[in-house]
Amino acid sequence: MLPKHDQIRPHPTFEGIFVGVITSPLICQRVQRCRLWPELLPAEQWSVYKAVIVEAYARDITFAVGGGLSAMTYAGQWRNTKDIDLYVAPAQRERLIGVLRDLRLRDYYEKQAYDRSWIYRSYTADTIVDVMWAMANQRAQVDETWFDGPEVEVDGLCIRLLAPEKSLWTKLYVIQRDRTDWPDALNLLYGVGMELNWRGLLNDVAQDRALLVGLLSVFAWLCPRKAELLPAWLWSELAMQPPPRDRLERDGSRAALLDSRPWFSPFLAEANDGTAEPKELEQEC
């Protein structure tokens, strides 16, 4: 159960952001973006999300918001993904699915079959609400460590986000023929990579470190200057060469070699007068 508002201590610098696990001013700044969800999302979409969240709280169900909404928050970008991902412990999944059914959201399986071993997909009109209790590849199930992320007040609700380390971990494995989440992972690294709990992430990744090595190799090639800000011990821990001191390459200048459309934060910043964030969110940290 999320604590009541009078049981949480507001961050002294950021109104509406709550401490406990948050210690980074940069992450605090990123999390402020969530306060604009009711304005940035279509009204009918936010009303569905809010109804689900309110009812889940009323039933004392603990969950965290992940997926694109969470990852792009940390990346400092905005993208409406048309769905919301709610991570919940396996023991709580049926209760949260019950919330969706009681609110008359329908099972997406009737439109398109999906693997029910890790996810329940629901929808109403064009809005999708996903409940997840494990990774698709069954590498991990959701446990209490998945609820260590920051909390922020949005439209009167105290909403917990998936921690950035967990967001990155879930996206490492999504390299499919028709989609990949590595662009999101690279943007997340660009946004808050220097603030991550890398020891915790390495512990989670465990025997799949090769995937993280691959992602960091691409990141160092893409953003050598930004990669230099990551902990120095990380490169030796992963038996990697430190980022090249290639000052001829501006961070993000190679992004167009992967996709000429604007997808990477430095490119988006150039297209938006120097910031990848909506103007309303610009604030000193």
MITI-333248 format. One record per residue: x, y, z of N, C-alpha, C in turn; residue in one letter. Coordinates in pm, whole numbers, padded with zeros to 5 digits, always signed. Layout:
# MITI-333248
XYZXYZXYZA...
This chain:
# MITI-333248
+00084-00120+00000+00000+00000+00000+00087+00125+00000M+00056+00220-00086+00129+00345-00084+00094+00424+00041L+00190+00494+00098+00159+00574+00215+00066+00688+00183P-00012+00729+00281-00098+00844+00263-00012+00969+00251K-00072+01074+00193+00005+01196+00172+00060+01253+00301H-00013+01240+00412+00036+01298+00536+00141+01210+00603D+00172+01095+00540+00275+01006+00594+00404+01015+00514Q+00404+01096+00409+00522+01109+00325+00580+01248+00345I+00711+01256+00344+00775+01385+00360+00809+01442+00224R+00756+01557+00185+00788+01614+00055+00936+01647+00045P+00990+01632-00075+01128+01672-00099+01139+01821-00072H+01243+01866-00001+01251+02006+00036+01263+02101-00082P+01308+02050-00197+01327+02136-00313+01215+02123-00414T+01156+02005-00424+01060+01977-00530+00923+01948-00472F+00834+02043-00483+00700+02025-00431+00631+01912-00505E+00568+01822-00431+00496+01712-00493+00581+01591-00521G+00711+01594-00487+00799+01480-00505+00840+01431-00367I+00839+01300-00349+00853+01245-00214+00981+01164-00201F+01048+01183-00089+01175+01116-00068+01154+00981-00003V+01263+00913+00013+01262+00777+00063+01371+00708-00014G+01347+00688-00144+01449+00629-00229+01513+00734-00319V+01449+00848-00340+01507+00952-00425+01616+01025-00349I+01735+01033-00407+01841+01115-00351+01900+01207-00456T+01873+01183-00583+01934+01258-00691+01848+01377-00732S+01903+01499-00725+01827+01615-00774+01789+01601-00921P+01877+01537-01001+01846+01519-01143+01723+01431-01161L+01717+01320-01087+01601+01233-01097+01477+01304-01045I+01492+01382-00940+01379+01463-00892+01328+01554-01003C+01420+01616-01074+01381+01706-01182+01308+01631-01291Q+01358+01513-01326+01292+01433-01430+01150+01393-01388R+01138+01352-01262+01010+01301-01214+00902+01409-01213V+00943+01535-01210+00845+01643-01218+00758+01634-01343Q+00812+01573-01446+00737+01561-01572+00601+01495-01552R+00596+01402-01461+00472+01326-01440+00356+01416-01402C+00384+01529-01340+00276+01617-01297+00197+01673-01414R+00254+01666-01534+00186+01717-01653+00110+01609-01730L+00111+01486-01681+00037+01381-01751-00108+01420-01779W-00182+01474-01681-00322+01508-01709-00338+01610-01821P-00236+01694-01843-00244+01794-01949-00194+01739-02082E-00093+01654-02078-00031+01604-02201-00106+01486-02261L-00169+01406-02178-00245+01291-02227-00385+01335-02268L-00445+01269-02368-00586+01296-02399-00672+01276-02275P-00771+01361-02258-00853+01360-02135-00914+01223-02109A-00966+01159-02215-01032+01030-02195-00932+00922-02153E-00808+00934-02202-00704+00837-02166-00664+00854-02019Q-00638+00977-01978-00601+01000-01839-00714+00962-01744W-00838+00984-01785-00951+00949-01696-00955+00800-01670S-00920+00718-01770-00914+00573-01750-00800+00538-01655V-00682+00593-01682-00567+00566-01595-00599+00604-01451Y-00656+00723-01433-00684+00772-01298-00786+00683-01228K-00888+00640-01300-00989+00554-01238-00927+00423-01190A-00838+00366-01270-00770+00242-01231-00683+00264-01108V-00605+00372-01109-00515+00401-00998-00593+00426-00869I-00700+00505-00878-00781+00536-00759-00839+00408-00700V-00893+00321-00785-00956+00199-00735-00852+00102-00681E-00735+00097-00744-00628+00010-00692-00584+00056-00554A-00573+00186-00534-00538+00237-00402-00647+00206-00300Y-00773+00218-00343-00884+00191-00252-00881+00046-00203A-00823-00043-00284-00815-00184-00247-00677-00221-00190R-00596-00121-00162-00464-00143-00101-00374-00233-00185D-00374-00210-00315-00290-00287-00406-00164-00206-00436I-00048-00264-00412+00079-00198-00438+00122-00225-00582T+00159-00119-00653+00204-00134-00792+00297-00018-00824F+00365-00030-00938+00451+00078-00987+00425+00096-01136A+00431+00220-01180+00411+00252-01322+00545+00239-01394V+00549+00157-01499+00670+00138-01576+00646+00166-01723G+00713+00091-01809+00692+00105-01952+00745+00237-02007G+00686+00277-02120+00731+00398-02186+00712+00523-02103G+00603+00531-02027+00580+00650-01944+00693+00670-01844L+00736+00561-01782+00843+00569-01683+00978+00598-01750S+01011+00521-01853+01141+00535-01918+01160+00673-01978A+01056+00726-02044+01068+00857-02105+01071+00969-02001M+01013+00943-01885+01025+01039-01775+01172+01055-01737T+01241+00944-01719+01382+00951-01683+01467+01004-01798Y+01426+00976-01920+01501+01022-02037+01487+01172-02058A+01384+01233-01999+01360+01375-02020+01286+01403-02148G+01214+01303-02198+01135+01318-02320+00987+01300-02287Q+00904+01335-02384+00762+01307-02373+00718+01225-02493W+00646+01116-02466+00589+01035-02573+00466+00965-02518R+00352+00986-02584+00231+00915-02544+00232+00777-02607N+00247+00676-02525+00257+00539-02575+00121+00471-02592T+00013+00541-02557-00123+00488-02571-00155+00379-02470K-00060+00350-02381-00090+00249-02278-00015+00285-02150D-00052+00218-02043+00018+00233-01916+00049+00093-01865I+00172+00074-01818+00217-00055-01765+00220-00049-01614D+00146-00136-01549+00141-00142-01404+00208-00271-01357L+00318-00258-01283+00391-00374-01232+00341-00407-01092Y+00312-00534-01071+00251-00578-00946+00311-00714-00908V+00318-00744-00780+00367-00874-00735+00270-00984-00780A+00320-01104-00812+00232-01211-00857+00114-01237-00764P+00135-01225-00635+00027-01251-00539-00085-01148-00548A-00055-01032-00608-00153-00924-00617-00217-00913-00756Q-00171-00994-00849-00213-00972-00988-00363-00990-01007R-00421-01093-00949-00564-01117-00969-00648-01004-00910E-00601-00946-00802-00674-00834-00743-00671-00712-00835R-00555-00687-00896-00547-00573-00987-00623-00600-01116L-00619-00723-01164-00700-00759-01281-00848-00743-01248I-00886-00775-01124-01024-00755-01082-01066-00610-01088G-00974-00519-01057-01003-00375-01070-01039-00341-01214V-00960-00391-01307-00984-00362-01449-01118-00417-01494L-01149-00537-01452-01278-00597-01490-01394-00520-01430R-01381-00480-01304-01488-00406-01239-01510-00269-01303D-01404-00214-01362-01416-00086-01433-01454-00106-01579L-01488-00229-01614-01539-00264-01746-01434-00250-01858R-01307-00265-01823-01206-00278-01927-01208-00423-01975L-01193-00441-02103-01205-00574-02163-01067-00637-02184R-01066-00770-02186-00943-00845-02209-00899-00826-02354D-00776-00782-02374-00725-00758-02510-00709-00887-02588Y-00714-00999-02519-00697-01129-02585-00803-01152-02691Y-00921-01093-02671-01028-01109-02769-00998-01037-02899E-00906-00940-02895-00864-00870-03016-00738-00932-03075K-00646-00968-02986-00520-01026-03029-00465-01114-02918Q-00433-01238-02951-00381-01331-02850-00247-01283-02798A-00221-01310-02670-00094-01273-02609-00058-01378-02504Y+00064-01373-02456+00115-01469-02357+00067-01428-02218D-00022-01505-02160-00081-01471-02030+00007-01513-01912R+00125-01566-01938+00208-01614-01827+00277-01500-01752S+00276-01380-01810+00346-01269-01745+00271-01136-01751W+00163-01131-01830+00095-01003-01852-00055-01025-01870I-00132-00929-01823-00275-00922-01855-00298-00788-01923Y-00351-00793-02044-00375-00672-02123-00524-00641-02125R-00557-00516-02097-00698-00475-02099-00711-00347-02180S-00833-00320-02224-00851-00200-02305-00994-00150-02294Y-01009-00024-02327-01139+00038-02349-01118+00145-02454T-01193+00138-02561-01172+00226-02675-01026+00214-02721A-00952+00327-02723-00813+00323-02769-00712+00323-02654D-00760+00305-02533-00672+00310-02416-00644+00169-02365T-00516+00141-02340-00472+00008-02296-00409+00019-02157I-00447-00073-02070-00386-00083-01937-00330-00225-01923V-00199-00234-01905-00133-00364-01891-00095-00388-01746D-00118-00510-01699-00074-00553-01567+00037-00657-01587V+00153-00633-01528+00268-00722-01545+00318-00769-01410M+00346-00895-01399+00398-00951-01273+00529-01028-01295W+00579-01029-01417+00705-01096-01448+00758-01040-01579A+00884-01072-01609+00937-01039-01740+00883-01137-01842M+00875-01095-01966+00823-01182-02071+00907-01309-02085A+01038-01298-02064+01126-01414-02077+01139-01493-01947N+01064-01453-01844+01063-01520-01714+01198-01515-01642Q+01282-01418-01678+01408-01400-01606+01384-01358-01462R+01273-01288-01439+01245-01241-01303+01097-01219-01286A+01052-01236-01163+00917-01197-01125+00925-01071-01040Q+00818-00995-01040+00813-00872-00962+00816-00907-00813V+00905-00842-00740+00908-00857-00594+00915-00719-00531D+00941-00713-00401+00934-00585-00330+01037-00484-00380E+01148-00533-00440+01250-00439-00488+01202-00360-00609T+01095-00405-00672+01041-00333-00787+00960-00210-00744W+00942-00194-00616+00863-00080-00567+00951+00020-00492F+01078+00025-00530+01173+00117-00467+01188+00248-00544D+01107+00268-00646+01121+00386-00729+01063+00511-00665G+01082+00626-00729+01033+00752-00674+00882+00762-00680P+00828+00844-00591+00685+00870-00588+00661+01017-00618E+00556+01047-00690+00526+01184-00727+00376+01206-00721V+00335+01325-00684+00193+01358-00679+00147+01404-00816E+00048+01336-00870-00008+01369-01000-00160+01379-00987V-00213+01494-01013-00358+01512-01009-00417+01464-00876D-00347+01493-00767-00396+01455-00635-00365+01313-00593G-00298+01237-00680-00264+01097-00650-00114+01083-00628L-00077+01002-00532+00064+00971-00509+00099+00847-00591C+00175+00867-00698+00203+00759-00793+00350+00718-00782I+00371+00587-00772+00507+00534-00767+00550+00491-00907R+00670+00533-00946+00728+00490-01073+00821+00371-01050L+00835+00289-01153+00940+00189-01151+01074+00262-01142L+01165+00212-01062+01297+00276-01051+01366+00272-01187A+01453+00370-01215+01518+00373-01347+01600+00248-01375P+01660+00190-01271+01738+00067-01293+01649-00048-01340E+01530-00059-01282+01438-00165-01323+01385-00136-01464K+01358-00009-01494+01313+00027-01628+01416-00014-01732S+01543+00015-01703+01650-00021-01796+01661-00172-01810L+01654-00242-01699+01665-00389-01700+01557-00451-01787W+01433-00406-01774+01325-00466-01852+01344-00442-02001T+01408-00332-02037+01423-00298-02178+01544-00365-02244K+01634-00418-02163+01751-00485-02218+01715-00603-02308L+01607-00674-02273+01574-00799-02340+01484-00781-02462Y+01437-00661-02486+01340-00641-02595+01415-00605-02722V+01459-00708-02793+01523-00694-02924+01455-00796-03015I+01345-00756-03073+01263-00846-03152+01268-00807-03300Q+01218-00894-03383+01219-00868-03526+01142-00742-03562R+01031-00717-03491+00945-00604-03527+00955-00487-03431D+01035-00498-03325+01051-00386-03233+01172-00407-03143R+01223-00298-03092+01331-00304-02993+01313-00189-02895T+01349-00213-02770+01342-00109-02667+01478-00046-02640D+01578-00081-02719+01709-00023-02694+01713+00128-02716W+01639+00185-02811+01636+00332-02818+01590+00395-02687P+01486+00337-02624+01443+00386-02493+01555+00371-02390D+01623+00257-02393+01731+00232-02297+01845+00331-02316A+01879+00362-02440+01987+00458-02468+01947+00598-02422L+01823+00634-02444+01776+00765-02398+01774+00772-02246N+01736+00662-02181+01737+00660-02034+01880+00677-01982L+01974+00608-02045+02114+00622-02005+02161+00766-02023L+02122+00827-02134+02161+00966-02158+02101+01058-02053Y+01979+01027-02010+01910+01114-01915+01961+01103-01773G+01975+00979-01723+02008+00962-01580+02113+00854-01556V+02186+00815-01659+02282+00706-01643+02382+00728-01532G+02426+00853-01515+02526+00881-01412+02470+00873-01271M+02337+00865-01258+02272+00861-01126+02223+00721-01088E+02242+00624-01176+02187+00491-01151+02261+00418-01039L+02190+00327-00975+02251+00234-00880+02308+00118-00962N+02430+00135-01008+02487+00037-01100+02515-00096-01031W+02550-00094-00905+02572-00221-00834+02443-00301-00830R+02333-00234-00801+02205-00302-00799+02166-00356-00935G+02192-00277-01039+02159-00321-01175+02243-00442-01216L+02372-00439-01184+02457-00553-01216+02409-00678-01144L+02364-00663-01022+02312-00777-00947+02187-00833-01013N+02101-00744-01063+01980-00789-01132+02014-00859-01264D+02101-00798-01341+02135-00852-01474+02204-00987-01462V+02288-01002-01360+02352-01131-01328+02419-01193-01450A+02375-01313-01489+02443-01387-01596+02420-01326-01734Q+02335-01226-01743+02308-01162-01872+02386-01033-01890D+02500-01023-01824+02581-00901-01833+02621-00868-01976R+02633-00969-02059+02673-00945-02198+02578-00849-02268A+02450-00857-02234+02353-00764-02292+02382-00621-02247L+02414-00604-02119+02446-00471-02069+02575-00419-02131L+02672-00508-02150+02796-00470-02218+02765-00420-02358V+02676-00490-02428+02639-00447-02562+02575-00310-02563G+02482-00287-02470+02414-00158-02463+02514-00046-02431L+02602-00071-02335+02700+00031-02297+02800+00057-02409L+02831-00045-02488+02921-00026-02602+02858+00069-02704S+02730+00047-02732+02659+00137-02824+02651+00277-02765V+02624+00286-02635+02612+00417-02571+02744+00493-02576F+02855+00425-02550+02986+00491-02554+03020+00536-02695A+02980+00461-02794+03000+00500-02934+02913+00620-02970W+02790+00619-02917+02693+00723-02948+02722+00852-02872L+02763+00839-02746+02782+00956-02658+02909+00941-02576C+03026+00953-02636+03150+00932-02560+03164+01026-02442P+03120+01149-02456+03134+01245-02345+03041+01208-02230R+02918+01174-02264+02823+01137-02159+02866+01006-02093K+02918+00914-02172+02961+00785-02117+03075+00803-02017A+03157+00907-02036+03267+00934-01942+03216+00968-01803E+03090+01009-01792+03033+01046-01663+02987+00924-01583L+02980+00809-01646+02944+00687-01574+03059+00648-01481L+03031+00571-01375+03137+00536-01280+03256+00469-01348P+03376+00513-01312+03497+00460-01375+03511+00310-01351A+03468+00263-01232+03484+00121-01200+03397+00031-01287W+03290+00089-01345+03194+00009-01420+03259-00058-01541L+03347+00016-01609+03409-00038-01730+03501-00155-01698W+03579-00143-01593+03667-00255-01556+03586-00373-01502S+03479-00343-01428+03393-00449-01375+03336-00534-01488E+03306-00469-01601+03247-00540-01716+03352-00578-01819L+03480-00562-01784+03591-00595-01875+03578-00520-02007A+03543-00392-01997+03526-00307-02115+03633-00199-02117M+03664-00152-02238+03751-00036-02251+03674+00089-02210Q+03738+00182-02139+03671+00308-02106+03630+00380-02234P+03533+00470-02225+03487+00543-02344+03603+00616-02411P+03609+00613-02544+03716+00685-02614+03701+00835-02596P+03813+00902-02578+03808+01048-02564+03806+01112-02703R+03698+01086-02773+03683+01132-02911+03612+01267-02909D+03687+01373-02902+03627+01506-02893+03581+01557-03029R+03611+01484-03135+03563+01526-03267+03417+01493-03286L+03368+01398-03210+03229+01356-03222+03146+01418-03111E+03051+01501-03150+02959+01559-03053+02862+01451-03008R+02826+01450-02879+02732+01351-02829+02605+01352-02911D+02568+01234-02960+02444+01220-03036+02460+01242-03185G+02578+01285-03230+02594+01314-03373+02586+01188-03458S+02606+01072-03396+02599+00946-03471+02459+00886-03469R+02366+00948-03398+02231+00891-03386+02164+00873-03521A+02190+00964-03615+02128+00955-03747+02178+00834-03826A+02292+00778-03787+02339+00657-03853+02250+00538-03818L+02178+00547-03708+02087+00441-03666+01945+00467-03714L+01903+00594-03711+01769+00633-03756+01772+00782-03782D+01742+00822-03906+01748+00964-03942+01636+01045-03880S+01531+00978-03833+01423+01050-03766+01468+01090-03625R+01415+01201-03573+01456+01244-03438+01407+01146-03332P+01500+01083-03263+01465+00985-03160+01551+00999-03035W+01666+01062-03052+01762+01069-02942+01758+01207-02878F+01772+01212-02746+01751+01336-02671+01828+01457-02724S+01957+01447-02759+02025+01566-02812+01961+01620-02939P+01915+01530-03027+01846+01574-03148+01715+01642-03114F+01641+01585-03022+01513+01643-02983+01533+01779-02918L+01642+01794-02844+01670+01923-02781+01693+02031-02886A+01765+01995-02993+01789+02092-03099+01659+02133-03167E+01566+02038-03178+01439+02067-03244+01344+02146-03156A+01379+02159-03027+01288+02226-02932+01362+02337-02856N+01443+02413-02932+01511+02530-02875+01599+02496-02756D+01670+02384-02769+01769+02353-02667+01724+02266-02553G+01599+02223-02552+01553+02135-02445+01466+02025-02503T+01479+01903-02447+01394+01792-02489+01266+01789-02410A+01249+01883-02317+01133+01883-02229+01035+01991-02269E+00905+01972-02242+00810+02079-02262+00851+02202-02182P+00822+02321-02236+00864+02444-02172+00814+02454-02029K+00695+02400-02002+00639+02412-01869+00723+02342-01763E+00811+02250-01808+00886+02170-01712+01026+02225-01686L+01065+02328-01760+01198+02382-01740+01205+02446-01601E+01302+02401-01522+01311+02447-01385+01452+02420-01335Q+01504+02507-01257+01638+02483-01202+01634+02367-01104E+01738+02285-01106+01744+02170-01017+01825+02205-00894C
